[in-house]
Amino acid sequence: MATTPAPSTRDQLLVRLRRAEGQLRGVQRMLDEGADCREVLTQLSAVKAALDQVGLHLITDQMRVCVADGQADCVQQFEDAVATFLRFATLAR
């Protein structure tokens, strides 16, 4: 995807990523403290969902730009974006 998100969108995505980063640090702390496996896995799932949401927002934003600008290769960009997101979203399965 060639374009970067608009500044307001980028700021929102950075907030989401920082929140996920904090959650991941929390998971590390839980492991250090010997937390219950189920609780750790629940938090890992939350981190993964947060990262997946960032990916979805990036794809959505790119598609809006593509359509609004009337770019001829929108269909291919969409297919590439979805394939990339799905590849990374399913790695942990």
Secondary structure as the mmCIF struct_conf table of DSSP 4:
data_model
#
loop_
_struct_conf.conf_type_id
_struct_conf.id
_struct_conf.beg_label_comp_id
_struct_conf.beg_label_asym_id
_struct_conf.beg_label_seq_id
_struct_conf.end_label_comp_id
_struct_conf.end_label_asym_id
_struct_conf.end_label_seq_id
BEND BEND1 THR A 3 THR A 3
HELX_LH_PP_P HELX_LH_PP_P1 THR A 4 ALA A 6
HELX_RH_AL_P HELX_RH_AL_P1 PRO A 7 ASP A 32
TURN_TY1_P TURN_TY1_P1 GLU A 33 GLY A 34
HELX_RH_AL_P HELX_RH_AL_P2 CYS A 37 ASP A 69
TURN_TY1_P TURN_TY1_P2 GLY A 70 GLY A 70
TURN_TY1_P TURN_TY1_P3 ALA A 72 ASP A 73
HELX_RH_AL_P HELX_RH_AL_P3 CYS A 74 ALA A 89
TURN_TY1_P TURN_TY1_P4 THR A 90 ALA A 92
#
